Amino acid sequence: MAKILISAGEASGDIHAAAVTAAIKKLDSKAEVFGMGGDALRQAGGEVLWDIKDHGVMGFVEVIRKLPDLFRLRSDFARIMDERKPDCLVVVDYPGFNMKLAKLAHDKGIPVVSYIAPSAWAWNKGRAKKVAKIVDKVACIFPFEYDVYKEAGAPVEFVGHPLLDIVHPTMTKAEAEAWAGKQPGKKLVLLMPGSRLMEIEKMLPTLLAGAKLLKQQLPDVQFVMPRANTIPLAMLQEKIAAYGIEVKITEGHNYDLFSVADLALATSGTVTLEAALCGLPSVIVYRTSALNAFIARLVINIPNIGLPNIVAGKTIMPELLQEDFTPEKLAKTAVELLQPERQAQLQSDLAYMKHRLGEPGAVNRVAQLILKMTEERK
């Protein structure tokens, strides 16, 4: 019986970990998958020992503040490794913590699979060499990251992007429009502030202020906010009420929502790529502390931070970052993107981006890779 320890630290990682867990269970119904994740991992049949609601963190400075908790978490993982003796550790994204976890497992002789690997292509190509020393297999989701890890000497396999398997609307267009409350002839704009509490504090006020300005310029626009299950409903309701605009909050069926919306105002992250695969363009926004921004500008070596732009290899969606992320610029950019001729260009760009992600089947390929590794250890 395969015993697989898994670590996903954020909502997006939870989705990927859940999809792989479900695929593993289909291939081997007796396989045990346990570790850190959230509701999605639970629903897929994984045993959640540590919930991501308690451990989400962003930014260099915030990570430092969270270090005592992360040290305790790593110690808890070490104890589980010793007690339950997993055949394999699968680390999903969340690189700041997961690479330390990978080193711990490596030192204990436990094989490690890195899925949604550290973005060495964006931060520092030398980072790939460090990953190569502690990871037994890097499952690459982008073709350009395969080259970086291969050059670094990592055991690497290009599996394709898992969102091609995961992102599929389940409703008809009429059902999705009814779910969203979309009215005929009106533009539907999604407000997506993020899945971490710190993101809500930093992003949501400006998103709401920008939405209020947009409503003044386009009175027929409607707003919907899909709620991440890591964010309390009452918190969103309180903040929305303070701005005096009508925003419908939805839970679940995000891909159906994306398929009938006209535009998203979205915090940079995996959700912008999910939306793009549903044909939904975004104004990609991000703001962090001045110190975090200063450090990021020193170490990031790519021109864009939005995943759709990175995949496309060019700027297909506007990015409003730091001092450019203002209500005025947000509303102005949204009005421009909602124009018919701009919408047509965006759809063409999104089709090009999707083509660059490769073929479906990534989730099953990763599950097979993981099970093969557990078999080789026995």
Disulfide bonds with the S-S distance in Angstrom:
none
